[in-house]
Amino acid sequence: MSAPKPGLRKEAVPMPKQTPQERKANFKEVAIGYTEESALSEAQRCLQCKEAPCSKGCPVEMCIPEFIKLIKEHKFSDAAMKIREKNSLPAVCGRVCPQEEQCQARCTVGRIGDPISIGRLERFAADWERQHGSVIPEKAAPTGKKVAIVGAGPAGLTVAADLVKLGHEVSVFEALHKPGGVLTYGIPEFRLPKKIVEAEAEYIGKLGVTLRTDALIGRLYTVEELLHNFNAVFIGSGAGLPTFLGIPGENLCRVYSANEFLIRVNLMKSYDFPKAGTPIYVGEKVAVIGGGNVAMDSARCAVRLGAKEVKIVYRRSKEEMPARAEEIENAEEEGVSFEFLTSPLRLLGNERRTVKSIECVRMRLTEPDKSGRRRPVPIEGSNFLMDVDSVILAIGRTPNPIIKQTTDDLVTADWGGIIVDETGKTSLNAVYAGGDIVTGEATVISAMGAGRKAARAIHEFLSEK
């Protein structure tokens, strides 16, 4: 591993962003992005380590020092092309990938100061490419083999891009009317603008991928029926079925799953009502149950929809929260408050069966168990009521069972996820799967990593036929 150079600037170039007061009143992107000058300045901090520990921390195996070197040399288009060799969604990953836990966590410069801002540089290169025009790479000669992709989310789009570049004919079937999956319906505009997702999907279309929207597999075709016309199938339909707490009152009015809430905000443009979009009522007091990025997204949307008091209710402490530190910080800056070590027991309604309060109990953490995790247990006699106008449940999502219900021989786990081997192959011949449909709700980049692995396996399978 390379040693940091004497005199190396320890501080990363900061990313400019809207002030909390500004952004609370709009759904525009919070982070504004690097200029050419700031990107060049941050790229200069990279040591160009020969071992590239950062790349080893990347789930899609990007050549990180190489693209940063191209930025240093003012070769911004080449930098974007270098990224796209391994990552077909760089403008997305540059915004929502948890680099602080992956590539940046292994950065050599991080031993003496801030790690290189790899995600911000990736975003810069991708945005520069979008503004100045992308270069479509040459593809391998046609193989005559056809692949069907179920789901146009991060896993499906990754598999599609990798396989079409290898010469295969690829068709993507997307249940919704727009591609992107969770990128489109699940992540708010202020964190991932929809024009970014659309541009990335358009790029994949330019590679030669056929995209069919409003095409629900399990209803339009079963997986077996797809195999009549395709040589292989990849299932990347994600985890779109919301999880509930199983407590009294969850069927009251104005109790939303985060899935429903974010779909209405994103796809149905509730943020633009009454000029456009579908209204969604949150009221003045909103409670969001959960501690992950989806909970942060929901709470920050509620703030922008006019709520005066938004609380995150989480049964563990701040240290255990799975959300990115950056998203927690942004939520705090925007006025979201946190009820840590608190768990809901039941939701109470008024005479119109509309939620009015939550009965909660305070929790304490036990000593760490064998896994090292501390378990929350209730504190006797600590029950209290929290007044609310609406509640958003952001405690996870599981795979929709529709594909399994129409495909008898597809082996799944008890919780609904498809079981695969180390290559992504399922129990069905020529059928592969990856992303949240296999792991349960996880990160965008982990789904893309699974997609790249499955694409390699599918290519090997097709090459042997």
Secondary structure, DSSP 8 states (H G I E B T S, - for coil): -----TT---S-----B--HHHHTT--S-SB----HHHHHHHHTT----SS-HHHHT-TT---HHHHHHHHHTT-HHHHHHHHHTT-S-HHHHHHHS-GGGTTGGG-GGGGTS----HHHHHHHHHHHHHHH-----------S-EEEEE--SHHHHHHHHHHHHTT-EEEEE-SSSSS-THHHHTS-TTTS-HHHHHHHHHHHHHTT-EEE-S--TTTS--HHHHHHH-SEEEE-----EE-----TTTTSBTEEEHHHHHHHHHTT-GGGTTTSS------SEEEEE--SHHHHHHHHHHHHTT-SEEEEE-SS-GGG--S-HHHHHHHHHTT-EEE-SEEEEEEEE-TTSBEEEEEEEEEEE----TTS---EEE-TT--EEEE-SEEEE-S-EE--THHHHT-TT--B-TTS-B---TTSB-SSTTEEE-THHHHSS--HHHHHHHHHHHHHHHHHHHHH-
